[in-house]
């Protein structure tokens, strides 16, 4: 597939490999650390001056809160490793910028690693006060460390870096707890301490940063929730690793960008007609759940599919007809529970022959006979297939592998857990890892409903979505995604690219709807109705105006 041009996101191990490659090319570790600390200090000074600068607007007779000075006391919290070494360098450059700096180290002096020890010595030469506090009790309430932090304008978190594993312990954990209870603004170097650089998982305790200056490349954990919410504003700084070294490493994750999304949109020819711009078949619906098929069907139309057929239980035709006039309905044999029966199979297969894509699952139900039908359809349908909701649940505990045509899966965490035999908590702890493994095992295109969404494709970098908002956490939003992807495939977009583009458009429509209506109270129908505006904004390059 054509890969997007958005920023690459690296794991801790990928970043370590790139560091080692740079060092093997003759760039010393001390040079990298000096540049990292210097650039961190520069970014932190700019951040601090930005939040202390006078805000535009009418002058007040009396300030609502005391103004923060642009210079003053800063506390650097340092660990014993390379992140702590970056903190020592940062302290020197903060002092050079006019700040009064003190370093508090959550370790014993003899535990400092090579470059960190060298930069500790450099700080001492510049007479920067440094206090080693290896005992966790030295960080408690009423301690010298707590008092020093209270007197500071802001704290710099250089306790733990990308090499950290597991939850913070001992003095480091106590330092984090002290910083969090202090309520001073915090700037983190590379990533907030306690955050897993590779997964976005947040251990306890962890720093909730106002600003993160990350070194050379974005870390994956800074863009995946809950890590993203702990990072605050993020700035990437160049620490001197040559671009050629970076490009030698094959990216494992990229971010989708608007230019790529625009280039993948299907072209609408001047002589288009409903039969030439894609036919989609949406299979699903059951008593009380026909709205799911309606939303998926409308989404397929809203992204440009010319002809959409909804295959639903016979008793669901009239409610769907009342809701959505533009979709063709096929009423099919049903069970006593108003779900599709196994005897509907041949009619669905006949309709699927005429379709450019089949979406299976919205509102389908977990009736045993209906789930058996779903499994047979996955085996026998020849067209590209988008599988969602109860279409996914049909494969709980038995695995899924389709060899005759593209298969797109759109699970949320609970559905992902059922497919793989894991718990939802395990999936949430490392969503990118789950998506990568399941795509490799199933050979499917996996669009995992993480935050943000991740698309994993066999033998390709994973793609992180760059659109969407919390207002989209609403029933039916997943059905809209299913229809969006199906509608794109119907128009001739490759299934792999349709998965990525569908996630982007779905999130962008959610953003359009949120700007119009607000996030609170946003419903799935709002997302469907915003799809044309989202596509128009993307095509025109006017994303900032929606």
C-alpha positions as MATLAB code, in Angstrom:
seq = 'XXXXXXXXXXXXXXXXXXXXXXXXXXXXXXXXXXXXXXXXXXXXXXXXXXXXXXXXXXXXXXXXXXXXXXXXXXXXXXXXXXXXXXXXXXXXXXXXXXXXXXXXXXXXXXXXXXXXXXXXXXXXXXXXXXXXXXXXXXXXXXXXXXXXXXXXXXXXXXXXXXXXXXXXXXXXXXXXXXXXXXXXXXXXXXXXXXXXXXXXXXXXXXXXXXXXXXXXXXXXXXXXXXXXXXXXXXXXXXXXXXXXXXXXXXXXXXXXXXXXXXXXXXXXXXXXXXXXXXXXXXXXXXXXXXXXXXXXXXXXXXXXXXXXXXXXXXXXXXXXXXXXXXXXXXXXXXXXXXXXXXXXXXXXXXXXXXXXXXXXXXXXXXXXXXXXXXXXXXXXXXXXXXXXXXXXXXXXXXXXXXXXXXXXXXXXXXXXXXXXXXXXXXXXXXXXXXXXXXXXXXXXXXXXXXXXXXXXXXXXXXXXXXXXXXXXXXXXXXXXXXXXXXXXXXXXXXXXXXXXXXXXXXXXXXXXXXXXXXXXXXXXXXXXXXXXXXXXXXXXXXXXXX';
ca = [
       0.000    0.000    0.000;
       0.992    3.658   -0.324;
       2.312    4.682    3.074;
       1.387    7.974    4.745;
       3.985   10.666    5.320;
       3.066   11.463    8.916;
       5.561   11.231   11.781;
       6.970    7.829   12.648;
       6.436    6.580   16.181;
       9.073    4.439   17.853;
       9.127    1.964   20.698;
      11.803    2.006   23.382;
      13.718   -0.781   21.646;
      13.541    0.950   18.254;
      14.883    4.170   19.770;
      17.685    2.287   21.498;
      18.673    0.663   18.194;
      18.751    4.052   16.457;
      20.856    5.485   19.300;
      23.310    2.597   19.033;
      23.503    2.976   15.254;
      24.355    6.659   15.655;
      27.054    5.855   18.205;
      28.510    3.199   15.887;
      28.832    5.938   13.238;
      31.116    7.919   15.521;
      28.680   10.149   17.422;
      29.562    9.714   21.084;
      26.960    9.035   23.746;
      28.170   12.112   25.625;
      27.603   14.272   22.537;
      24.049   12.947   22.190;
      23.391   13.592   25.893;
      24.768   17.125   25.714;
      22.572   17.922   22.743;
      19.543   16.277   24.385;
      19.893   18.286   27.591;
      20.643   21.549   25.786;
      17.687   21.226   23.433;
      15.436   20.164   26.316;
      16.408   23.308   28.232;
      15.763   25.482   25.186;
      12.319   23.964   24.664;
      11.452   24.210   28.373;
      12.468   27.885   28.509;
      10.292   28.617   25.461;
       7.388   26.693   27.004;
       7.726   28.500   30.324;
       7.923   31.931   28.760;
       4.900   31.071   26.666;
       2.718   30.257   29.657;
       3.970   33.287   31.596;
       3.572   35.752   28.721;
       0.756   38.329   29.030;
      -2.375   37.084   27.325;
      -4.074   39.306   24.715;
      -7.319   40.935   25.722;
      -8.654   43.878   27.728;
      -6.477   44.981   30.617;
      -7.686   44.109   34.104;
      -7.541   46.585   36.938;
      -6.199   43.793   39.113;
      -4.801   40.450   37.992;
      -7.038   37.526   38.866;
      -3.950   35.512   39.872;
      -0.394   36.573   40.642;
       1.727   36.777   37.496;
       4.457   34.173   37.099;
       7.937   35.573   36.489;
       9.701   34.482   33.310;
      12.755   33.482   35.383;
      13.173   32.142   38.891;
      13.652   28.851   40.696;
      13.471   25.535   38.891;
      13.929   22.059   40.344;
      15.285   19.215   38.237;
      14.288   15.762   39.473;
      16.912   13.315   38.213;
      17.254    9.565   38.172;
      20.444    7.545   37.977;
      20.358    6.675   34.273;
      20.601    8.470   30.956;
      17.399   10.414   31.536;
      18.937   11.746   34.729;
      22.056   12.622   32.731;
      19.882   14.608   30.329;
      18.492   16.352   33.398;
      21.963   17.368   34.613;
      22.761   18.888   31.219;
      19.374   20.600   31.167;
      20.092   22.089   34.610;
      23.301   23.694   33.347;
      21.557   25.277   30.399;
      18.609   26.450   32.489;
      21.101   28.191   34.734;
      22.714   29.791   31.680;
      19.255   31.046   30.673;
      18.907   32.879   33.973;
      17.091   30.407   36.198;
      18.107   29.457   39.719;
      18.406   25.697   39.491;
      18.681   22.888   41.993;
      18.903   19.173   41.208;
      17.327   16.530   43.440;
      18.526   13.004   42.635;
      16.446    9.943   43.527;
      19.521    7.715   43.890;
      22.888    7.424   45.589;
      25.784    9.218   43.944;
      27.763    6.060   43.250;
      24.813    4.639   41.269;
      25.041    7.232   38.499;
      25.788    5.675   35.100;
      28.718    6.789   32.891;
      27.536    9.906   31.037;
      25.171   10.801   33.874;
      28.132   10.791   36.294;
      30.139   12.997   33.937;
      27.343   15.542   33.699;
      26.822   15.458   37.450;
      30.454   16.523   37.757;
      29.895   19.266   35.179;
      26.999   20.609   37.248;
      29.146   20.642   40.369;
      31.798   22.667   38.516;
      29.127   25.252   37.761;
      28.117   25.210   41.439;
      24.590   23.993   40.832;
      23.253   22.613   44.139;
      22.741   18.846   43.926;
      21.165   16.723   46.639;
      21.117   12.928   46.580;
      18.012   11.464   48.222;
      18.093    7.657   47.851;
      15.732    7.088   50.789;
      12.088    7.335   49.780;
      11.276    8.883   53.161;
      13.311   11.940   52.140;
      10.604   12.842   49.600;
       7.623   12.808   51.940;
       5.364   15.588   53.086;
       7.272   18.242   55.008;
      10.628   17.059   53.684;
      13.391   19.291   52.346;
      12.603   18.013   48.831;
       8.922   18.882   49.162;
       9.765   22.349   50.485;
      12.230   22.996   47.637;
       9.675   21.910   45.056;
       7.047   24.139   46.654;
       9.378   27.132   46.347;
      10.094   26.448   42.658;
       8.172   27.875   39.723;
       8.241   24.602   37.831;
       9.768   21.107   37.995;
      11.729   19.229   35.356;
      11.086   15.484   35.333;
      14.253   13.572   34.355;
      13.676   10.561   36.572;
      12.919    7.744   34.125;
      13.450    7.480   30.377;
      12.583    5.068   27.606;
      14.684    2.294   29.140;
      12.479    2.084   32.230;
      10.532   -1.149   32.774;
       7.560   -1.650   35.069;
       6.189    0.559   37.805;
       8.485    3.115   39.480;
       9.866    1.933   42.811;
      11.625    3.239   45.896;
      12.950    6.795   45.863;
      11.886    7.352   42.249;
       8.285    6.478   43.080;
       8.430    8.748   46.122;
       9.838   11.592   43.991;
       6.989   11.200   41.511;
       4.403   11.243   44.291;
       5.991   14.362   45.764;
       5.985   16.118   42.373;
       2.354   15.241   41.760;
       1.220   16.437   45.179;
       3.180   19.673   44.754;
       0.914   21.025   42.000;
       3.705   22.935   40.274;
       3.853   22.773   36.451;
       6.007   19.885   35.259;
       8.082   19.551   32.099;
       9.225   16.011   31.308;
      12.336   15.108   29.327;
      11.662   12.452   26.667;
       8.528   11.131   28.367;
       6.715   11.461   31.709;
       8.189    9.126   34.318;
       5.945    6.120   34.850;
       4.736    6.059   31.254;
       5.598    3.059   29.080;
       7.292    4.498   25.987;
       6.159    1.630   23.755;
       2.538    1.024   24.759;
       1.177    4.204   26.347;
       0.372    2.259   29.510;
       0.643    4.408   32.632;
       2.099    2.749   35.705;
       1.489    4.036   39.182;
       2.755    6.408   40.296;
       3.334    8.490   37.174;
       4.027   12.080   36.245;
       1.151   14.047   34.742;
       3.208   16.477   32.678;
       2.179   19.872   31.378;
       4.857   19.693   28.705;
       7.018   16.924   27.282;
      10.131   17.532   25.232;
      10.870   14.240   23.501;
      14.204   13.435   21.934;
      14.689   12.998   18.170;
      11.563   10.929   17.469;
       8.060   10.651   18.879;
       7.661    7.729   21.230;
       4.648    5.552   20.580;
       3.441    5.828   24.159;
       3.130    9.617   23.875;
       0.397    9.254   21.257;
      -1.556    6.311   22.646;
      -3.975    6.714   25.522;
      -3.670    6.907   28.441;
      -0.075    8.017   27.861;
      -1.158   10.824   25.547;
      -3.184   12.428   28.328;
      -0.141   12.362   30.624;
       2.229   14.060   28.189;
       0.670   17.511   27.916;
       1.986   19.569   25.027;
       4.732   17.754   23.115;
       7.763   19.086   21.271;
      10.220   16.878   19.389;
      13.819   18.149   19.447;
      16.748   17.152   17.259;
      19.644   15.703   19.277;
      21.950   15.233   16.307;
      21.189   11.750   15.015;
      21.669   11.869   11.213;
      18.532   11.402    9.145;
      20.298    8.682    7.171;
      20.663    6.616   10.358;
      16.975    7.053   11.147;
      15.878    6.110    7.639;
      17.897    2.888    7.766;
      15.539    1.628   10.469;
      12.288    0.299    8.988;
       9.389    2.149   10.660;
       7.022    0.007   12.698;
       4.362    2.709   13.056;
       3.486    5.805   11.050;
       0.861    8.499   11.522;
      -1.711    9.179    8.831;
      -1.571   12.713    7.423;
      -4.146   14.767    5.463;
      -2.090   14.868    2.260;
      -1.963   11.082    2.142;
      -5.678   10.800    2.935;
      -6.483   13.296    0.176;
      -4.429   11.337   -2.350;
      -6.299    8.099   -1.558;
      -9.824    9.506   -1.900;
     -11.613    7.884   -4.850;
     -11.961   10.088   -7.919;
     -15.527   10.791   -9.059;
     -15.595   10.794  -12.885;
     -17.861   13.226  -14.730;
     -19.821   10.367  -16.285;
     -20.372    8.531  -13.007;
     -23.622    6.709  -12.346;
     -24.857    4.661   -9.408;
     -23.630    1.434  -10.913;
     -20.118    2.712  -11.592;
     -19.265    4.132   -8.175;
     -19.711    1.034   -6.096;
     -22.297   -1.380   -4.758;
     -22.175   -2.369   -1.092;
     -24.095   -5.093    0.722;
     -24.642   -4.610    4.464;
     -25.740   -7.770    6.298;
     -27.090   -7.603    9.818;
     -29.913   -6.264   11.910;
     -32.219   -7.955   14.371;
     -35.171   -7.081   16.543;
     -34.307   -3.838   18.346;
     -30.968   -3.482   16.514;
     -31.941   -2.509   12.989;
     -30.568    0.989   13.538;
     -27.028   -0.415   13.360;
     -27.598   -1.570    9.774;
     -29.175    1.788    8.982;
     -26.148    3.734   10.214;
     -23.673    1.492    8.407;
     -25.701    1.692    5.197;
     -26.051    5.458    5.331;
     -22.328    5.865    6.052;
     -21.507    3.847    2.919;
     -23.695    6.192    0.899;
     -22.318    9.315    2.551;
     -18.734    8.470    1.568;
     -19.797    8.011   -2.035;
     -20.981    4.439   -2.705;
     -23.607    4.550   -5.448;
     -25.844    1.629   -4.463;
     -26.290    0.086   -1.027;
     -28.359   -2.980   -0.193;
     -29.266   -3.874    3.387;
     -29.952   -7.578    3.992;
     -32.039   -7.812    7.181;
     -34.629  -10.067    8.817;
     -38.025   -9.723    7.125;
     -39.592   -8.106   10.197;
     -36.924   -5.380   10.168;
     -37.626   -4.115    6.651;
     -40.435   -1.726    7.538;
     -38.589   -0.044   10.448;
     -35.525    0.377    8.233;
     -37.663    1.705    5.363;
     -39.096    4.323    7.685;
     -35.632    5.376    8.805;
     -33.668    5.386    5.554;
     -35.284    5.693    2.154;
     -32.141    5.653    0.006;
     -31.042    2.106    0.875;
     -32.473   -0.919   -0.936;
     -33.837   -3.484    1.532;
     -33.820   -7.251    1.238;
     -36.108   -8.969    3.740;
     -34.782  -12.426    4.554;
     -35.858  -15.506    6.547;
     -35.538  -15.037   10.285;
     -35.445  -16.981   13.518;
     -38.141  -16.803   16.181;
     -35.976  -14.138   17.869;
     -36.132  -11.875   14.760;
     -32.535  -12.544   13.709;
     -31.259  -13.762   10.356;
     -31.710  -17.515   10.020;
     -29.385  -19.987    8.359;
     -31.904  -20.359    5.527;
     -31.091  -16.772    4.468;
     -27.644  -17.926    3.342;
     -28.311  -18.562   -0.350;
     -30.128  -15.262   -0.886;
     -27.272  -13.374    0.800;
     -24.673  -15.192   -1.301;
     -26.610  -14.368   -4.472;
     -26.720  -10.699   -3.498;
     -23.016  -10.764   -2.561;
     -22.088  -11.846   -6.107;
     -23.379   -8.499   -7.359;
     -21.639   -6.494   -4.627;
     -18.209   -4.856   -4.690;
     -17.954   -5.274   -0.909;
     -19.878   -6.982    1.885;
     -20.103   -5.671    5.459;
     -21.247   -8.237    7.993;
     -22.149   -7.767   11.627;
     -23.929   -4.508   12.541;
     -26.872   -5.386   14.776;
     -26.563   -9.069   13.806;
     -27.170  -10.519   17.324;
     -25.497  -13.456   19.044;
     -28.222  -15.960   18.306;
     -26.446  -19.321   17.729;
     -28.054  -19.924   14.330;
     -27.198  -16.403   13.183;
     -23.591  -16.774   14.290;
     -23.359  -20.022   12.315;
     -24.677  -18.110    9.303;
     -21.973  -15.472    9.796;
     -19.232  -18.096    9.837;
     -20.522  -19.672    6.619;
     -20.702  -16.289    4.903;
     -17.117  -15.458    5.817;
     -16.087  -18.776    4.303;
     -18.114  -18.469    1.100;
     -18.405  -14.781    0.184;
     -15.852  -13.923   -2.524;
     -16.049  -10.123   -2.327;
     -13.929   -8.028    0.051;
     -15.447   -8.348    3.516;
     -15.692   -5.923    6.439;
     -16.440   -7.777    9.662;
     -17.704   -5.986   12.769;
     -19.698   -6.408   15.969;
     -21.445   -9.785   16.170;
     -19.795  -10.792   12.917;
     -16.584  -10.771   14.964;
     -18.209  -12.431   17.960;
     -19.099  -15.388   15.724;
     -15.405  -16.316   15.827;
     -14.953  -16.147   19.587;
     -12.505  -18.785   20.720;
     -12.001  -20.353   17.273;
      -9.820  -17.833   15.440;
     -10.373  -16.327   12.023;
      -8.406  -16.719    8.818;
      -9.738  -15.935    5.340;
      -7.693  -16.884    2.285;
      -9.927  -15.777   -0.596;
     -10.132  -12.008   -0.593;
      -9.466   -9.040    1.677;
     -10.847   -9.160    5.208;
     -11.134   -6.004    7.315;
     -11.792   -6.399   11.050;
     -12.944   -3.479   13.210;
     -12.951   -4.713   16.823;
     -13.156   -2.733   20.020;
     -11.218   -4.002   23.026;
     -13.883   -6.455   24.205;
     -14.311   -7.945   20.731;
     -10.538   -8.122   20.342;
     -10.348   -9.994   23.625;
     -12.972  -12.518   22.509;
     -11.180  -13.098   19.213;
      -7.844  -13.766   20.870;
      -8.778  -15.348   24.183;
      -7.245  -12.499   26.171;
      -8.866  -10.097   28.582;
      -9.940   -6.627   27.451;
      -7.514   -5.220   30.033;
      -4.636   -7.087   28.360;
      -5.598   -5.650   24.973;
      -5.864   -2.144   26.426;
      -2.459   -2.454   28.087;
      -0.740   -2.809   24.689;
      -3.227   -2.136   21.877;
      -0.573   -1.733   19.183;
       1.060   -5.005   20.172;
      -2.285   -6.800   20.007;
      -3.139   -5.334   16.601;
       0.274   -6.264   15.204;
       0.090   -9.851   16.434;
      -3.494  -10.455   15.340;
      -2.960   -9.003   11.865;
       0.094  -11.229   11.427;
      -1.764  -14.331   12.626;
      -5.036  -13.782   10.757;
      -3.647  -12.023    7.646;
      -6.564   -9.615    8.093;
      -6.544   -5.833    7.985;
      -7.131   -4.942   11.639;
      -8.628   -1.553   12.485;
      -8.532   -1.609   16.284;
     -10.795    0.885   18.033;
      -8.091    2.075   20.378;
      -7.581    5.747   21.189;
      -6.451    6.794   18.631;
      -7.352    3.982   16.244;
      -4.605    1.700   14.940;
      -4.630   -0.099   11.590;
      -2.358   -3.140   11.319;
      -1.676   -4.822    7.973;
       0.476   -7.861    7.296;
       4.056   -6.902    6.311;
       3.347   -3.153    6.542;
       4.000   -0.548    9.261;
       1.082    0.018   11.576;
      -0.792    3.270   10.954;
      -1.953    5.473   13.825;
      -4.991    7.596   13.122;
      -4.775   11.345   13.697;
      -8.449   12.314   13.965;
     -11.347   11.792   16.376;
     -12.402   12.950   19.831;
     -13.943   11.602   23.063;
     -17.440   12.635   21.964;
     -17.368    9.685   19.572;
     -17.637    7.273   22.505;
     -21.271    6.638   21.684;
     -23.355    3.651   20.616;
     -23.413    3.192   16.870;
     -20.151    4.980   16.093;
     -18.572    1.626   15.225;
     -21.363    0.873   12.754;
     -20.601    4.183   11.046;
     -16.948    3.138   10.744;
     -17.955   -0.186    9.186;
     -20.086    1.541    6.567;
     -17.407    4.141    5.882;
     -14.761    1.516    5.136;
     -17.208   -0.564    3.079;
     -18.243    2.470    1.049;
     -14.636    3.258    0.195;
     -13.869   -0.316   -0.872;
     -17.018   -0.306   -3.016;
     -15.587    2.666   -4.929;
     -12.371    0.832   -5.725;
     -10.078    1.889   -2.876;
      -7.749   -0.975   -1.953;
      -8.926   -2.646    1.242;
      -5.701   -1.820    3.103;
      -5.903    1.859    2.229;
      -9.664    1.897    2.795;
      -9.119    0.701    6.360;
      -6.702    3.535    7.097;
      -8.674    6.182    5.185;
     -11.951    5.007    6.714;
     -10.578    5.519   10.230;
      -9.308    8.979    9.238;
     -12.614   10.101    7.668;
     -14.652    8.619   10.508;
     -12.610   10.550   13.073;
     -12.637   13.696   10.944;
     -16.428   13.551   10.668;
     -16.556   13.175   14.444;
     -14.397   16.279   14.756;
     -16.677   18.209   12.379;
     -19.734   17.137   14.371;
     -18.078   18.036   17.681;
     -17.213   21.522   16.453;
     -20.797   22.045   15.340;
     -22.555   20.519   18.325;
     -20.007   19.987   21.092;
     -18.679   16.635   22.233;
     -21.165   16.078   25.014;
     -24.310   14.597   23.573;
     -22.765   13.713   20.200;
     -24.514   10.681   18.682;
     -23.605    8.338   15.848;
     -26.085    9.938   13.468;
     -24.241   13.238   13.849;
     -21.054   11.530   12.648;
     -22.838   10.070    9.600;
     -24.296   13.430    8.644;
     -20.897   15.123    8.986;
     -19.118   12.745    6.591;
     -19.763   14.796    3.403;
     -18.506   17.989    5.065;
     -15.429   16.164    6.317;
     -14.629   14.841    2.845;
     -15.189   18.258    1.291;
     -12.858   19.885    3.810;
     -10.207   17.233    3.154;
     -10.487   17.635   -0.626;
     -10.254   21.420   -0.460;
      -7.417   21.477    2.067;
      -9.570   23.521    4.443;
      -9.352   21.281    7.494;
      -8.623   24.264    9.719;
     -11.952   25.852    8.777;
     -14.311   23.016    9.711;
];
